[in-house]
């Protein structure tokens, strides 16, 4: 008798959508005028971000995941990346958006500033997501009006 393997629909969709086209963490890909690298440094997971004076605690059952990214302006003019969507997806098919305002709890050197990036300049920092505790096989996707790319980051 043959055994059938049943996967939850969300997991099956996640594997079909993310895995075949996902780049390895640390790989640089062109998205419009930007060279984008995600996951070159290790992804960091924390229950609290901030310092002894100002901090933010993740909701119960969640943790903050800090994903390192860097973007280089390859055009010949100063530009910024404003119309962008960053999403993080786990192996359960759950999709997370950047936690609004959480980057303010990071030190200035870790914040990602994509305003007024001169030609040839690179900006690096962390994107902060609040994800369910124990999330595995994380895929980061950038979507812009100029294109999209996905990386396996953890």
Backbone bond lengths (Angstrom), bond angles and torsions (degrees), N, CA, C in turn:
res aa  C-N    CA-C-N  psi(-1)  N-CA   C-N-CA  omega(-1)  CA-C   N-CA-C  phi
1 X - - - 1.443 - - 1.527 108.78 -
2 X 1.311 116.71 133.18 1.460 121.63 179.50 1.516 110.00 -82.69
3 X 1.335 115.00 142.88 1.466 120.33 176.99 1.525 108.22 -98.42
4 X 1.302 116.14 132.82 1.451 121.50 177.83 1.519 109.46 -97.33
5 X 1.306 115.59 140.67 1.456 121.04 178.14 1.524 107.88 -103.62
6 X 1.314 115.86 120.31 1.455 120.74 179.17 1.515 108.68 -106.15
7 X 1.314 116.92 121.15 1.458 121.91 176.00 1.521 108.88 -102.95
8 X 1.331 117.35 143.33 1.464 118.49 174.17 1.529 108.78 -58.07
9 X 1.312 116.70 143.22 1.461 121.68 -176.62 1.522 111.42 -56.37
10 X 1.327 118.56 -42.22 1.466 121.22 -179.03 1.528 110.80 -61.46
11 X 1.336 116.88 -41.16 1.459 120.61 179.72 1.525 110.16 -67.08
12 X 1.303 116.78 -43.39 1.451 121.05 179.14 1.521 110.64 -60.23
13 X 1.327 117.38 -45.57 1.468 121.15 178.70 1.518 110.88 -63.39
14 X 1.315 117.52 -40.99 1.466 121.24 179.81 1.523 110.26 -61.71
15 X 1.329 117.01 -43.32 1.456 120.26 -179.92 1.520 111.46 -66.49
16 X 1.311 116.82 -40.87 1.459 121.43 -179.73 1.524 111.06 -68.31
17 X 1.350 117.00 -42.57 1.459 120.28 -175.79 1.515 112.92 -76.90
18 X 1.329 119.17 -45.13 1.446 120.86 -169.38 1.524 114.15 -92.05
19 X 1.308 118.18 -45.53 1.450 120.74 -167.54 1.528 115.04 -62.95
20 X 1.331 121.59 -47.54 1.449 119.61 -172.77 1.521 113.91 -62.70
21 X 1.319 118.74 -34.24 1.453 120.54 -174.60 1.523 113.19 -105.51
22 X 1.328 117.73 5.71 1.463 120.22 -176.73 1.522 110.82 -78.14
23 X 1.329 114.41 138.34 1.452 121.99 176.63 1.525 109.33 -87.65
24 X 1.298 116.74 155.23 1.463 121.34 176.41 1.528 108.68 -70.75
25 X 1.333 116.70 142.37 1.457 120.74 176.61 1.516 110.68 -54.90
26 X 1.326 117.11 138.27 1.454 122.13 -177.82 1.514 113.64 94.10
27 X 1.334 116.80 -10.93 1.459 121.48 178.63 1.523 109.84 -77.84
28 X 1.329 116.06 138.96 1.468 121.27 176.44 1.521 108.78 -96.88
29 X 1.339 115.76 134.35 1.465 121.76 -179.87 1.519 109.47 -132.60
30 X 1.295 116.04 148.66 1.472 122.74 179.39 1.528 108.89 -86.36
31 X 1.341 116.03 126.12 1.463 122.43 174.05 1.524 105.56 -129.58
32 X 1.326 116.40 100.28 1.461 120.02 -175.21 1.519 109.84 63.80
33 X 1.339 116.94 -126.02 1.466 121.12 179.85 1.526 112.58 -88.99
34 X 1.314 117.86 5.42 1.460 122.54 -173.40 1.522 111.98 -108.84
35 X 1.333 116.04 135.93 1.456 121.93 164.91 1.520 105.59 -92.51
36 X 1.316 117.15 117.10 1.469 122.14 -174.55 1.522 109.43 -113.65
37 X 1.333 115.19 131.05 1.465 121.48 176.24 1.518 107.51 -124.03
38 X 1.316 116.82 131.33 1.471 121.40 178.72 1.517 109.46 -127.93
39 X 1.327 115.82 139.08 1.453 121.08 174.39 1.513 115.48 74.43
40 X 1.344 117.72 21.69 1.464 119.38 177.58 1.529 110.38 -67.75
41 X 1.327 116.63 -41.66 1.469 122.19 172.47 1.521 107.22 -93.75
42 X 1.327 117.67 164.50 1.474 119.59 -179.40 1.528 113.12 -63.69
43 X 1.326 115.34 144.74 1.457 121.86 172.28 1.524 106.99 -73.64
44 X 1.328 116.69 136.11 1.461 122.04 -176.41 1.521 109.03 -108.94
45 X 1.339 117.12 138.49 1.462 122.12 177.34 1.522 108.24 -119.95
46 X 1.341 116.38 130.24 1.466 121.32 -177.77 1.524 110.20 -142.90
47 X 1.321 115.77 150.44 1.465 119.74 174.20 1.526 111.09 -88.53
48 X 1.340 116.84 -22.37 1.464 122.38 179.29 1.521 108.36 -135.68
49 X 1.338 116.45 137.16 1.457 120.10 172.21 1.523 107.73 -120.28
50 X 1.312 115.38 150.87 1.459 120.30 -179.94 1.509 110.96 124.07
51 X 1.342 114.90 -153.56 1.463 120.73 -179.97 1.523 109.04 -137.30
52 X 1.330 116.49 -169.55 1.466 119.44 -176.64 1.521 113.08 -68.99
53 X 1.337 118.05 -16.37 1.460 121.23 -178.53 1.525 113.21 -97.82
54 X 1.325 116.38 -34.12 1.462 121.27 -176.23 1.523 108.25 -144.35
55 X 1.332 116.34 118.66 1.459 118.61 -177.48 1.521 110.56 -144.92
56 X 1.324 114.35 164.41 1.463 122.11 179.08 1.517 107.56 -133.63
57 X 1.335 116.78 128.16 1.467 122.64 179.46 1.530 109.09 -99.84
58 X 1.316 115.76 137.89 1.470 120.92 176.51 1.527 109.41 -66.74
59 X 1.322 115.95 150.78 1.458 121.13 176.55 1.527 109.79 -60.95
60 X 1.326 116.52 156.87 1.456 122.04 178.78 1.528 110.10 -57.57
61 X 1.322 116.90 130.95 1.462 121.69 -180.00 1.517 113.40 85.20
62 X 1.321 116.78 4.55 1.471 122.38 -179.17 1.522 109.64 -127.82
63 X 1.312 115.80 165.11 1.461 121.67 170.94 1.525 108.04 -142.66
64 X 1.330 115.07 160.22 1.454 119.62 175.27 1.517 108.01 -86.68
65 X 1.318 115.62 134.74 1.453 121.74 174.53 1.518 106.33 -115.49
66 X 1.330 115.95 123.21 1.456 122.37 179.67 1.521 107.88 -104.01
67 X 1.327 115.94 116.33 1.461 121.69 -177.10 1.529 108.86 -105.84
68 X 1.345 117.64 120.21 1.460 120.14 -179.81 1.524 111.50 -76.55
69 X 1.325 115.47 133.55 1.466 121.33 176.61 1.521 109.03 -137.83
70 X 1.315 116.02 155.21 1.452 121.23 171.19 1.525 107.82 -141.08
71 X 1.327 114.33 143.98 1.455 121.03 -179.09 1.523 109.26 -132.11
72 X 1.332 115.75 132.67 1.450 121.50 177.97 1.524 109.28 -114.50
73 X 1.333 116.12 130.77 1.459 122.50 176.58 1.524 107.41 -79.35
74 X 1.334 117.57 112.83 1.463 121.46 -178.67 1.526 112.43 -96.67
75 X 1.338 117.34 4.17 1.462 119.87 179.92 1.529 109.84 -84.45
76 X 1.330 115.82 179.31 1.460 120.44 178.73 1.529 112.06 -101.77
77 X 1.344 116.55 17.61 1.465 120.15 177.41 1.518 110.69 -139.59
78 X 1.315 115.78 155.42 1.460 120.86 176.29 1.517 108.62 -65.06
79 X 1.311 116.76 134.50 1.459 120.71 -177.59 1.524 109.17 -147.78
80 X 1.310 115.67 172.17 1.458 122.57 176.88 1.514 108.86 -138.85
81 X 1.301 115.32 160.48 1.464 120.27 179.04 1.520 107.83 -111.96
82 X 1.337 115.40 100.13 1.456 120.47 -173.17 1.524 112.97 -107.62
83 X 1.310 117.22 -41.25 1.464 121.01 -177.38 1.524 109.01 -95.13
84 X 1.327 113.41 78.80 1.459 120.24 -174.90 1.522 109.20 -136.57
85 X 1.307 115.14 146.17 1.461 121.47 174.85 1.518 107.26 -125.41
86 X 1.332 115.79 124.53 1.456 122.09 174.40 1.522 107.39 -107.90
87 X 1.328 117.17 130.45 1.463 121.21 178.08 1.515 109.17 -132.45
88 X 1.326 114.60 144.46 1.454 121.69 176.60 1.519 107.25 -118.03
89 X 1.328 116.64 131.09 1.460 121.12 -178.63 1.514 109.08 -123.54
90 X 1.341 116.47 138.81 1.469 119.89 178.14 1.517 110.69 -104.21
91 X 1.336 115.92 178.96 1.462 120.56 -176.22 1.524 113.12 -72.89
92 X 1.333 116.91 -7.39 1.472 120.24 175.21 1.528 111.11 -90.44
93 X 1.343 116.34 -1.52 1.456 120.71 -179.18 1.514 113.48 87.01
94 X 1.332 117.25 3.48 1.458 120.16 178.77 1.526 109.29 -76.87
95 X 1.325 115.93 136.37 1.455 121.87 -178.61 1.519 108.84 -114.20
96 X 1.328 115.56 132.35 1.457 122.00 -177.72 1.522 109.84 -119.78
97 X 1.337 116.04 143.96 1.456 121.35 175.35 1.519 109.30 -102.80
98 X 1.324 116.23 161.44 1.458 120.60 177.83 1.522 108.64 -55.87
99 X 1.325 116.47 134.60 1.461 122.28 -179.80 1.523 107.82 -74.33
100 X 1.322 116.95 109.46 1.462 122.50 -176.24 1.517 112.88 -57.66
101 X 1.308 116.72 124.98 1.448 121.72 176.01 1.508 115.60 82.81
102 X 1.326 117.94 -10.80 1.464 120.10 -177.26 1.524 111.91 -66.60
103 X 1.331 117.17 -28.03 1.462 119.11 179.89 1.530 111.89 -64.30
104 X 1.330 117.58 -19.91 1.466 120.96 178.03 1.523 111.67 -65.78
105 X 1.325 117.02 -18.90 1.461 121.66 178.64 1.526 112.23 -86.70
106 X 1.326 116.71 -6.70 1.465 121.10 176.97 1.523 109.15 -86.54
107 X 1.332 116.19 156.36 1.460 117.80 174.87 1.530 108.10 -66.29
108 X 1.310 116.06 157.27 1.466 121.02 -173.10 1.528 112.94 -57.04
109 X 1.313 117.29 -36.57 1.467 121.05 -179.69 1.524 112.80 -66.65
110 X 1.337 117.97 -20.96 1.465 121.90 -178.84 1.520 113.07 -95.02
111 X 1.335 117.19 -9.36 1.463 121.17 -179.59 1.528 109.58 -78.68
112 X 1.323 116.38 143.27 1.459 122.27 -179.97 1.521 109.05 -96.82
113 X 1.324 116.65 111.94 1.463 122.28 -179.77 1.521 108.58 -110.91
114 X 1.326 115.97 111.74 1.463 120.53 -177.86 1.527 112.17 -109.18
115 X 1.326 116.84 23.84 1.468 121.52 176.19 1.523 109.42 -91.86
116 X 1.322 116.45 138.23 1.471 122.66 173.66 1.529 113.04 47.80
117 X 1.314 116.22 60.29 1.466 121.95 178.76 1.529 107.85 -89.07
118 X 1.338 117.68 116.38 1.472 120.57 -179.04 1.529 111.98 -65.03
119 X 1.334 117.52 160.14 1.467 120.80 177.16 1.531 110.85 -56.00
120 X 1.324 116.25 133.20 1.453 121.36 178.06 1.521 115.38 80.74
121 X 1.334 117.66 -11.43 1.465 120.91 -177.71 1.527 110.88 -78.58
122 X 1.327 114.60 150.69 1.462 122.00 177.33 1.513 109.20 -118.13
123 X 1.316 115.84 135.43 1.465 121.89 174.63 1.518 108.12 -116.85
124 X 1.335 115.84 134.98 1.455 121.48 -179.13 1.512 110.48 -128.95
125 X 1.319 115.91 153.25 1.453 121.31 177.37 1.520 109.68 174.82
126 X 1.317 114.57 -167.30 1.465 120.48 -178.42 1.523 111.13 -114.46
127 X 1.319 115.73 142.13 1.460 123.23 167.23 1.522 106.08 -95.58
128 X 1.337 117.21 135.65 1.460 121.27 -177.08 1.525 109.60 -108.89
129 X 1.320 115.94 125.29 1.460 123.06 177.11 1.524 108.15 -122.94
130 X 1.321 117.39 147.01 1.462 121.41 171.23 1.528 106.61 -105.34
131 X 1.330 116.65 115.10 1.462 121.28 -173.68 1.519 110.28 -122.72
132 X 1.318 115.80 158.75 1.468 120.84 176.88 1.520 109.00 -60.41
133 X 1.316 115.55 138.35 1.458 120.82 178.73 1.527 109.58 -56.21
134 X 1.306 116.23 139.45 1.460 121.05 178.75 1.509 114.53 83.83
135 X 1.328 118.54 5.84 1.470 120.66 179.39 1.530 109.29 -60.59
136 X 1.328 116.03 136.39 1.463 122.00 -178.26 1.516 110.06 -128.89
137 X 1.334 114.63 167.99 1.466 121.69 176.61 1.524 110.89 49.22
138 X 1.319 115.66 66.31 1.456 121.20 -174.87 1.526 111.46 -88.02
139 X 1.319 114.76 133.54 1.460 123.42 177.76 1.521 108.53 -115.96
140 X 1.332 116.74 127.54 1.461 121.89 176.59 1.515 108.55 -103.64
141 X 1.347 116.28 130.99 1.455 121.48 178.02 1.521 109.61 -122.89
142 X 1.327 115.83 133.71 1.456 122.14 170.60 1.524 106.50 -106.81
143 X 1.326 115.93 131.75 1.464 121.20 176.19 1.517 107.60 -126.16
144 X 1.325 116.34 124.67 1.460 121.81 177.09 1.521 108.20 -131.98
145 X 1.309 115.59 175.73 1.470 119.52 174.67 1.523 110.13 -70.02
146 X 1.337 117.26 -12.16 1.462 122.55 -177.06 1.522 113.19 -99.90
147 X 1.336 117.57 -4.97 1.455 121.17 179.82 1.516 111.59 142.36
148 X 1.319 115.79 -175.73 1.468 120.83 -179.75 1.524 109.72 -148.25
149 X 1.344 114.60 156.35 1.460 122.10 176.23 1.529 108.04 -147.95
150 X 1.335 115.88 156.14 1.454 122.42 178.76 1.521 109.78 -131.91
151 X 1.342 115.70 138.90 1.462 123.26 178.34 1.518 110.09 -124.33
152 X 1.329 116.61 146.76 1.458 121.69 166.94 1.523 104.85 -85.34
153 X 1.340 116.95 118.17 1.469 119.10 -174.88 1.521 114.07 -111.99
154 X 1.317 119.04 -14.21 1.471 121.17 177.95 1.521 109.47 -162.25
